[in-house]
Amino acid sequence: MNTMTTTTTIGGTASAVPVLEATGVTMRFGGLVAVRSVDLTVGAGEIVGLIGPNGAGKTTFFNCLTGLYVPTEGRVSYRGGVLPPKPHLVTRAGVARTFQNIRLFPNMTVLENVLVGRHTRTKEGLWSALVRGPGFKRAEATSHERAMELLEFIGLAHKADHLSRNLPYGEQRKLEIARALASDPGLLLLDEPTAGMNPQETRAAEELIFAIRDQGIAILVIEHDMRFIFNLCDRVACLVQGEKLVEGTPEAVQGDERVVAAYLGTPFEGAPGAEEVAEVEAAEAHSATGTGGTTSPEGEAQ
């Protein structure tokens, strides 16, 4: 289990201001309440996990944090300042994210994808880009250098000129993280970073996330892989039906009966009997024959 010490200093001085503070966040779609009065903080140098069964409202909550949705109620602050309700302004403020469904530019190179992430940190305008003056050339050189540093960091510098669509799945996930890091965030939000990965890729993703944290970037992560999330995080919060059910250390949340019940979908006293177990095993065997079909991680409801 992860036993790292949480960093609570910024610039060498103690800080009580969290990197992220969500207070009373509620999101309604018509008569449906997808997220209800959720409070959550992420401190400096901290990795916080967000778990919950499908349909719990995790990605909706992420979208409220990153400006894709404007919360019906509540407030989202980054380092004490309320975040503007526009994704590009949230990114410029210092919050970057990845998505459950990989959103790379498939016909652009690995390097070009990372350079796209630099646009919020460059001040050169359209006219400068058109005439390619000294200011633009300096900014371009700086962006290229930073992008290559990030590719080296994630282990893809040797594939800088490859088209992103030709990368293996795990490397595409890494590239999306590198593109998010290109905006120099203080907070990184990861939406199911290990979805679809094999055990070796998952382990590499874990090491990468720890390395990002060690660079002073706070992290909030959604993940279905419980072993991964409980090993990774300082704190874990569980959402159920849009509400925060419990929050605490990985050990406390992992042993909370309410969390187990939420994932099983049945009360503890209603444990499945032998006949129910046999039905599940038969369904799994039927699916394994290829006649039942499969569902991709991208197809899972959030």
PLY file of the C-alpha trace (Angstrom):
ply
format ascii 1.0
element vertex 302
property float x
property float y
property float z
element edge 301
property int vertex1
property int vertex2
end_header
0.00 0.00 0.00
1.19 3.50 -0.75
2.76 5.07 2.36
4.13 8.30 0.92
4.01 11.51 2.91
1.67 14.17 1.57
3.37 17.46 0.71
1.59 20.51 2.14
3.94 23.31 1.16
3.98 25.69 -1.77
7.17 27.58 -2.51
8.70 26.40 0.77
6.00 27.87 3.04
3.08 26.13 4.63
-0.22 26.62 2.82
-3.73 25.92 4.06
-5.23 26.69 0.65
-6.00 23.47 -1.25
-5.04 23.17 -4.89
-8.63 22.19 -5.69
-11.71 22.87 -3.60
-15.16 21.82 -4.77
-17.96 22.96 -2.46
-21.56 21.84 -2.74
-21.25 20.93 -6.42
-24.63 19.93 -7.83
-25.44 19.19 -11.46
-29.00 18.79 -12.70
-30.12 17.81 -16.18
-33.81 18.68 -16.24
-35.35 16.62 -13.46
-32.31 14.35 -13.09
-29.77 15.17 -10.39
-26.52 13.64 -11.64
-24.33 15.10 -8.88
-25.71 16.24 -5.54
-23.89 18.62 -3.18
-20.42 17.04 -3.46
-17.51 18.51 -1.49
-13.95 17.51 -2.34
-10.48 18.95 -1.87
-7.09 18.05 -3.30
-4.02 19.32 -1.49
-0.58 20.14 -2.82
1.42 17.03 -3.68
-1.61 14.81 -3.11
-3.13 12.01 -5.20
-6.87 11.67 -4.58
-9.01 8.91 -6.07
-12.66 9.05 -7.08
-14.46 5.72 -7.29
-18.02 4.51 -7.63
-20.17 2.12 -9.68
-21.20 3.00 -13.23
-23.70 5.83 -13.28
-22.41 7.27 -9.97
-21.72 10.68 -11.52
-17.92 10.58 -11.52
-17.33 11.90 -15.03
-20.13 14.45 -14.64
-18.35 15.73 -11.54
-15.07 15.88 -13.50
-16.82 17.88 -16.20
-18.03 20.34 -13.56
-14.47 20.77 -12.31
-13.04 21.44 -15.76
-15.58 23.86 -17.20
-17.33 21.47 -19.59
-20.41 21.81 -17.40
-21.43 24.81 -15.32
-22.62 23.39 -11.98
-26.25 24.09 -11.18
-25.12 24.86 -7.64
-21.83 25.04 -5.80
-18.36 26.43 -6.41
-15.08 25.11 -7.81
-11.85 26.86 -6.81
-8.22 26.40 -7.84
-5.62 27.72 -5.37
-8.28 29.91 -3.78
-9.66 31.45 -6.97
-13.02 30.46 -8.47
-12.51 28.74 -11.82
-14.16 30.30 -14.88
-16.81 28.12 -16.57
-14.87 27.67 -19.82
-12.58 24.66 -20.48
-9.77 26.66 -22.11
-9.79 29.19 -19.27
-9.70 26.38 -16.71
-6.67 24.93 -18.51
-5.00 28.33 -18.61
-5.61 28.71 -14.87
-3.62 25.53 -14.22
-6.01 22.55 -14.39
-5.51 19.90 -17.10
-7.33 16.64 -17.74
-7.46 13.49 -19.79
-10.63 11.73 -20.95
-12.04 8.23 -20.58
-12.16 8.01 -24.37
-8.73 8.87 -25.77
-8.89 12.19 -27.64
-5.67 12.39 -29.60
-5.32 13.80 -33.11
-4.76 10.52 -34.97
-3.23 12.03 -38.14
-0.80 14.23 -36.24
2.58 13.06 -34.98
3.32 12.28 -31.37
5.28 15.54 -31.09
2.54 17.59 -32.74
-0.04 16.23 -30.29
2.05 17.45 -27.36
2.62 20.81 -29.03
-1.16 21.27 -29.21
-1.17 21.15 -25.43
1.28 24.07 -25.29
-1.08 26.59 -26.87
-2.40 27.91 -23.54
1.16 28.76 -22.47
2.21 30.69 -25.60
1.45 34.41 -25.99
2.17 34.78 -29.69
-0.92 35.75 -31.67
-2.13 34.90 -35.16
-0.27 37.75 -36.85
3.03 36.72 -35.27
2.44 33.16 -36.42
1.71 34.29 -39.98
4.81 36.45 -40.36
6.92 34.06 -38.27
8.80 36.89 -36.60
11.52 36.55 -33.94
8.98 36.32 -31.10
7.14 33.48 -32.77
10.35 31.61 -33.55
11.54 31.86 -29.95
8.18 30.64 -28.66
8.18 27.81 -31.19
11.66 26.70 -30.12
10.70 26.83 -26.44
7.53 24.81 -27.07
9.46 22.22 -29.09
12.04 21.85 -26.33
9.37 21.46 -23.64
7.42 18.95 -25.75
10.51 16.82 -26.25
11.24 16.96 -22.51
7.75 15.61 -21.84
8.13 12.86 -24.42
11.41 11.89 -22.80
9.66 11.90 -19.43
6.96 9.46 -20.57
9.38 7.35 -22.63
8.15 8.27 -26.12
10.88 10.62 -27.37
12.02 7.95 -29.82
8.55 8.00 -31.40
8.20 11.77 -31.73
7.74 11.56 -35.51
5.29 8.63 -35.46
1.60 9.21 -36.13
-0.30 8.92 -32.86
-2.79 6.50 -34.40
0.01 3.97 -34.88
0.94 3.85 -31.20
-0.09 0.87 -29.04
-3.03 1.57 -26.75
-0.97 2.02 -23.59
1.33 4.50 -25.31
-1.65 6.49 -26.58
-2.77 6.85 -22.97
0.71 8.07 -22.02
0.70 10.54 -24.89
-2.61 12.00 -23.79
-1.12 12.56 -20.33
1.94 14.24 -21.90
-0.34 16.55 -23.88
-2.15 17.50 -20.66
1.18 18.14 -18.92
2.25 20.42 -21.79
-0.02 23.14 -20.37
2.14 23.15 -17.19
-0.76 22.38 -14.82
-0.70 22.49 -11.04
-3.54 19.95 -10.99
-4.02 16.99 -13.32
-7.36 15.18 -13.60
-7.17 11.65 -15.00
-10.37 9.92 -16.16
-9.76 6.15 -16.09
-6.10 6.26 -17.13
-5.71 2.46 -17.09
-8.93 1.56 -18.95
-8.16 -1.20 -21.45
-4.58 -1.67 -20.26
-2.87 -4.98 -19.53
-1.14 -5.50 -16.14
2.27 -4.36 -17.44
0.80 -1.16 -18.91
-1.13 -0.53 -15.69
2.06 -0.81 -13.64
3.82 1.61 -15.99
0.89 4.05 -15.64
1.15 3.86 -11.86
4.87 4.65 -11.96
4.21 7.56 -14.33
1.54 9.05 -12.06
3.86 8.84 -9.04
6.57 10.56 -11.10
4.12 13.35 -12.04
3.23 13.81 -8.37
6.93 13.98 -7.52
7.21 16.97 -9.87
4.82 18.87 -7.59
1.59 18.34 -9.53
-1.54 17.42 -7.55
-3.66 14.64 -9.09
-7.33 13.63 -9.01
-8.06 10.30 -10.67
-11.19 8.31 -11.59
-10.55 4.60 -11.87
-12.44 1.30 -11.83
-9.37 -0.81 -11.03
-9.62 -0.98 -7.25
-6.19 -2.49 -6.68
-4.66 0.31 -8.75
-6.56 3.11 -7.01
-6.00 1.90 -3.45
-2.28 1.47 -4.04
-1.97 4.86 -5.75
-3.89 7.34 -3.64
-3.46 9.25 -0.39
-7.23 9.61 -0.07
-10.21 8.06 -1.84
-13.79 9.33 -2.17
-16.66 7.09 -3.28
-19.64 8.49 -5.20
-22.92 6.59 -5.30
-25.93 7.90 -7.23
-24.32 11.34 -7.46
-23.58 11.73 -3.75
-20.36 11.28 -1.81
-20.87 8.15 0.24
-17.54 8.07 2.07
-14.08 9.62 1.94
-10.89 8.61 3.71
-7.65 6.70 3.48
-7.49 3.81 1.01
-7.57 1.37 3.94
-10.66 2.96 5.47
-12.60 3.15 2.20
-11.57 -0.33 1.10
-12.95 -1.78 4.35
-16.16 0.26 4.42
-19.17 -2.05 4.11
-21.20 0.68 2.39
-18.66 0.83 -0.43
-18.71 -2.93 -0.86
-22.51 -2.92 -0.88
-22.58 -0.12 -3.49
-20.38 -2.11 -5.86
-22.24 -5.38 -5.30
-25.59 -3.66 -5.69
-27.11 -5.85 -2.96
-27.21 -5.70 0.85
-24.70 -7.87 2.63
-27.38 -10.10 4.09
-28.53 -10.84 0.53
-25.34 -12.61 -0.54
-25.92 -14.72 -3.67
-26.76 -18.35 -3.17
-25.43 -21.34 -5.08
-28.03 -21.07 -7.85
-27.26 -17.40 -8.46
-23.53 -18.10 -8.53
-24.12 -20.85 -11.08
-26.14 -18.48 -13.27
-23.31 -15.91 -13.22
-20.71 -18.55 -14.08
-22.87 -19.81 -16.95
-23.28 -16.26 -18.31
-19.52 -15.68 -18.13
-18.84 -18.96 -19.90
-21.36 -18.03 -22.61
-19.64 -14.66 -23.11
-16.23 -16.31 -23.32
-17.35 -18.35 -26.34
-17.65 -15.10 -28.30
-21.41 -15.39 -28.79
-22.24 -12.88 -26.13
-20.09 -10.02 -27.38
-18.02 -7.63 -25.33
-18.22 -4.04 -24.26
-15.28 -1.71 -24.68
-14.17 0.56 -21.83
-15.37 3.49 -23.92
-18.85 2.02 -23.96
-19.27 1.93 -20.21
-21.81 4.31 -18.78
-20.62 7.08 -16.55
0 1
1 2
2 3
3 4
4 5
5 6
6 7
7 8
8 9
9 10
10 11
11 12
12 13
13 14
14 15
15 16
16 17
17 18
18 19
19 20
20 21
21 22
22 23
23 24
24 25
25 26
26 27
27 28
28 29
29 30
30 31
31 32
32 33
33 34
34 35
35 36
36 37
37 38
38 39
39 40
40 41
41 42
42 43
43 44
44 45
45 46
46 47
47 48
48 49
49 50
50 51
51 52
52 53
53 54
54 55
55 56
56 57
57 58
58 59
59 60
60 61
61 62
62 63
63 64
64 65
65 66
66 67
67 68
68 69
69 70
70 71
71 72
72 73
73 74
74 75
75 76
76 77
77 78
78 79
79 80
80 81
81 82
82 83
83 84
84 85
85 86
86 87
87 88
88 89
89 90
90 91
91 92
92 93
93 94
94 95
95 96
96 97
97 98
98 99
99 100
100 101
101 102
102 103
103 104
104 105
105 106
106 107
107 108
108 109
109 110
110 111
111 112
112 113
113 114
114 115
115 116
116 117
117 118
118 119
119 120
120 121
121 122
122 123
123 124
124 125
125 126
126 127
127 128
128 129
129 130
130 131
131 132
132 133
133 134
134 135
135 136
136 137
137 138
138 139
139 140
140 141
141 142
142 143
143 144
144 145
145 146
146 147
147 148
148 149
149 150
150 151
151 152
152 153
153 154
154 155
155 156
156 157
157 158
158 159
159 160
160 161
161 162
162 163
163 164
164 165
165 166
166 167
167 168
168 169
169 170
170 171
171 172
172 173
173 174
174 175
175 176
176 177
177 178
178 179
179 180
180 181
181 182
182 183
183 184
184 185
185 186
186 187
187 188
188 189
189 190
190 191
191 192
192 193
193 194
194 195
195 196
196 197
197 198
198 199
199 200
200 201
201 202
202 203
203 204
204 205
205 206
206 207
207 208
208 209
209 210
210 211
211 212
212 213
213 214
214 215
215 216
216 217
217 218
218 219
219 220
220 221
221 222
222 223
223 224
224 225
225 226
226 227
227 228
228 229
229 230
230 231
231 232
232 233
233 234
234 235
235 236
236 237
237 238
238 239
239 240
240 241
241 242
242 243
243 244
244 245
245 246
246 247
247 248
248 249
249 250
250 251
251 252
252 253
253 254
254 255
255 256
256 257
257 258
258 259
259 260
260 261
261 262
262 263
263 264
264 265
265 266
266 267
267 268
268 269
269 270
270 271
271 272
272 273
273 274
274 275
275 276
276 277
277 278
278 279
279 280
280 281
281 282
282 283
283 284
284 285
285 286
286 287
287 288
288 289
289 290
290 291
291 292
292 293
293 294
294 295
295 296
296 297
297 298
298 299
299 300
300 301
